[in-house]
Amino acid sequence: MWPWIKRWRDWAMHDLWPLYRIGPQSQAVSYSFEKAGLTLHNQPIPWNAEAVLVEAQLSAKEPARRKADYGLRLTGHDPIPADSLRRDEADGRYRLFFRFPPPRATTTAELLWKGHTLGQLTLPVIDAATFVAGLRLQLPTLAVRLGEQSVACQTFVATQCKGLVANAILVSPTSLAPLADLGLHVEFRCERAGTTHDVPVPLCSSQLAGRQAVLTAVPPKFPRRIGSWTATWKAADQVLATHRVRAISQKTFLRSLRVSDTRFVVETKEGVTLRRQVPPPGEAVRVGPCYLVSSREPGMAGLCKLQVHAQIPGAVVPPLLLEQALLVTDGPTMFAPGTIDAADVQQVTTFELRQRGELLGVLSLCPVPTANFTAEGGFKAPTDFAWTPTAEEELSERLSKLMDGPKG
């Protein structure tokens, strides 16, 4: 072949042959960003990202020409040169990498080879206002340490408080990585004194990489006086949620106690059950009282020491049978401190629930008396009977049946 023809053929093959025949092909293009030591893939790029990475996988097993032949062009900007071109040892293909600062807004990136487009992708960008507006705080609660327990509540006894803990679940439509710069904190404020404690809530790497995180904040001081406290969650000075608790006195708490219902704990050979009436002699092995105690204060959590006394005919002072500390809330809390032998129960007329000597409730072991009517239309007065909620419920049930009349 003549030399000049050979040179013409090489020139045509290099510059005129269609790109899809001799040039590299982009098999996949993806992006990621770096923030706080993390590399997060295929998520909206925050305004405060440290760098954006674009990776292109080339279909050709041998790189076409040089790294300098490639570029990445963002809308309205000059092409960005490739940062590196690496060979994947697994399949022998090459991967092309670009690294550049994050754009200010969402833009389109075109992968170029010698000015020819191999592929493109969209780089979504979010600003600070959009990110903070998307944050949601779920289940914000304030828990109070009472003894060895931590109880979520709205009202507690000031002198019993040993600590205050704020908990919440933070949820975001994107990763929480931007919070590394914005900062998240809880502002604890005493409404009575007007003092404020600002507690930062740092997130670990695994939480920053995720889209939700469980958060906890503990103030350096906790309420020991009567009054109200608020916990305000903030991100970049924007309020996410506010929670309020109230500290009351021991006297107010004790006045709010009430017994909503009573039962008997009956232990037989078959097992332990709860009954409204005491079983007949010989059926039970052991019997004990059970009270459902609650507080009238909304969202209450408090500790109190309760005693059970047995009322025995002829005894000057009712003997103390059982004593136990109980955590009382605004819902019914079962108080069943124990049982006594069934033979000893026959001597007891009532179980009395007391708190510091004050009577809270009575559980009678005597059967409900029957009204005996005389021939003149009157009735004989029954013996003394301690009226209880159980007797009240039984009376209402019988009156209801009486008013309804016989069926059919």
Secondary structure as UniProt FT lines:
FT   HELIX           3..15
FT   HELIX           19..22
FT   STRAND          26..35
FT   TURN            36..37
FT   STRAND          38..41
FT   STRAND          45..46
FT   TURN            47..48
FT   STRAND          51..58
FT   HELIX           67..69
FT   STRAND          70..74
FT   TURN            75..76
FT   STRAND          80..81
FT   STRAND          84..87
FT   TURN            89..91
FT   STRAND          94..100
FT   STRAND          107..113
FT   TURN            114..115
FT   STRAND          116..123
FT   STRAND          125..126
FT   HELIX           128..133
FT   STRAND          136..146
FT   TURN            147..148
FT   STRAND          149..152
FT   STRAND          155..157
FT   HELIX           158..160
FT   STRAND          161..171
FT   TURN            177..178
FT   HELIX           179..182
FT   STRAND          184..190
FT   TURN            191..193
FT   STRAND          196..200
FT   HELIX           205..209
FT   STRAND          212..217
FT   STRAND          227..235
FT   TURN            236..237
FT   STRAND          238..248
FT   HELIX           250..255
FT   STRAND          257..267
FT   STRAND          272..275
FT   TURN            281..283
FT   STRAND          286..295
FT   TURN            298..299
FT   STRAND          300..311
FT   TURN            313..314
FT   STRAND          320..329
FT   STRAND          333..335
FT   STRAND          340..341
FT   HELIX           342..345
FT   TURN            346..347
FT   STRAND          350..355
FT   TURN            356..357
FT   STRAND          358..364
FT   STRAND          372..373
FT   TURN            375..376
FT   STRAND          379..380
FT   HELIX           389..404
//
